[in-house]
Amino acid sequence: QVQLVESGGGLVHPGGSLRLSCVASGMIFSFNTIAWYRQAPGKERELVAVITPGGRANYADSLKGRFTISRDNAKNTVYLQMNSLQPEDTAVYYCNHNRGAYTYWGQGTQVTVSS
């Protein structure tokens, strides 16, 4: 059973930083692609970043340069470093893994950017 557990969200002032973590279990972690999505109030869930088993990263165009996705295969963990946060980054951030016809989501972690 694949499980994804996010942590690291919270309240941050505009211009601040946060690092989110996603711990995965129930898979051979180093063989799998993991993604971060986010969903703001009243909006659809959107892709933030994705990282391949080899460490190749891709980002939503609007987030390039501010967000960095990385992985530590020894800890079965994917990170999302978020810098220069703005109020529009406020959302629930979800970890995601797709396997064939199945899509797995974590429970999400709330990020609120506010002064």
Salt bridges, closest charged atoms under 4 A:
GLU46 OE2 - ARG38 NE 2.63
ASP61 OD1 - LYS64 NZ 3.34
ASP89 OD1 - ARG38 NH1 2.93
ASP89 OD2 - ARG66 NH1 2.81
